[in-house]
C-alpha cells in the first residue's frame, strides 16, 4: 500500500509498504536509502532531495509515526475498536483448530498483517475485502494443516 505524504518541503514523498519487499521511501520518483537506523532499529532517518530530514518511527501496532524536520506529518489513521476486532479474525484459528504452535503463529501473522493494512488505509471500507480475504486464507490454510497432520497421525497409529 502506498500513500503520498503531504509535505511543504517541495518533495513528492511516497511511503511504499509491502510485505515482501519491506518499507521503502520514494522521493521524487527514486528510492531513498536510510541515512541512519538499521533493520531492527525503532526508527530510520532519511534525507530528502530538498535536504529535509524524514524520520519513520515504529508506531507499535499500526502505521509508523512520520516526522519531517521534527514536525509530525499525518500518516495512516487512528484505529477504532471495530478495526481491532476485524484484524483479530485470524486469531480464531488456534481456537477452531484446537491449538498448535503453527496455527498460533499463522493467526498472529494474519493479525499483524490486518493491523498494518487497516491502519495505513485512509478509511476502513476500501480495504475491508483485503482484510477479510487474508483472514479467510489464513483460516483455510491453518485448518488444512490441522487436517493434514491429523490424517498423518491417524495413519501412523494403524
N, C-alpha and C positions, 0 to 999 in steps of 0.2 A: 504494500500500500504506500503510495506516495502522497505527500502533502506539501504544497508551496507555502513557504513561511512569509508572513507579512513583515518585511524589513524596510527600514528607512535608510539603509546604507547604500542603496543603488544596486545591490546584488540580487539576482534571481536565485534563491536557495530552495532546494527541494531535499527533503529527507526521505530516502527510499528504504523502507523496512521490508525485508524479505527473509523468510525462514531459512532458505537455502544459501543465500549469499550474504546474509547479515545486514547490518545497517550501514548505509552509505550516505554521505553528504555530497550533493551535487550543486555546485555554484556556477552559474552562467554556462551550463552545459557540460562541465567537466567535473569528474570526481575529485574530491579533495581528500588528501590523507591527513590523519590526525597529527597535530604538532606535538601533543603530549597525551598520555593515557594509553594503556595497553589493552590487551584482550580482556583481562579480568578487572580492569580498573572501574571505579564507580562513575567516573566522568572522563570525557575526552574533550580536548580543546582543538579547534580548527581555526586556521587563519584564512579568512575570506579574501577574494581578489582585491577588495577595496581596502584591505588592511584591518578590518574589524575582526574581533575575536568572538567566535561562536563556541559555546560550551554546552555539550549534551551531558546531562547528569541522569543517572538512573532514577526513575520515579517510583521504584519498588514495583508494585503491581500497576500496570497501565503504561501510559505514554511517558516518554522521558521528559524531563524539565529542560527547557531551552532558554539560554540567555545569550544576548549579543551585547558586548561591551558592558557587561554587568546588569543590563536591563532585561527583565523576563519577557519572553515572546510567547504569545498564546499558541499552544500546540496540543492537539488532541482535545479531549473533553473530560469533564468530571463525570465519573460513573455513578449511576443510580443503583438502588437495591435490585431492580429488575435485571440490570446488566449482569450483576454478580450471580443471580440465580440462573440466567441463561448460560453464562460461562461455566457454571458448575455442573451442567448436564453430564459431561464425560466422567465426573466423579462418581456417578451412579454405577459405573462399570464394575468396580470391585464388590459392590453390594449385590448386583444382579448375578454376577458370576461366582459368588460365594468366596471372594477373596483371591489372593495371589499377588505376589510382588510385581509380576509383569503387568497384570491388569491395573494395579495401583499406579505403576509408572505410566502406563498409557493414559489413564484417567487424569493424572496430574499434568502430563504433557498437553492433553486436549484442553484442560482448564486454562493453562498459561497461554496457549495459542489464542483461545477465545478472549481472554482478558486483553491481550495485545490488539486483537482485531477490533474489539468493541471500543477500547479507549482511544484509538487513533482515528476512528471514524467520526466525522462531524455530527452524525445522527445515527441512531440505532437501526432505523428501517433499512437503509441501503445494504448493510452487512448482515442482516438477520439471516438471510438464506445461507450465507457463507458459514456463519456460526452453527446453524442447525445442521448443515451438511457435514461439517467437520465433526460435530458431536455424534452424528449418525455413523460416520465412517469409523470413528474410534470405538463406539459401542459394538458395531458389527465385527470389526477385526478382533476386539477383545473377546467377544463371545465365541468367535470361530476358533481362536487359540484355546479357549477353555474346552470346547467340544473336541478339538483335535487331541489335546493332552488327555482328556477323559477316555477317548477311544484307545489311545496308546496304552493307558493304564489298564483298561479292561482287557485288552489283548494280551498284555504281559501277565495278567493273573490267570489266564487259561492254561 
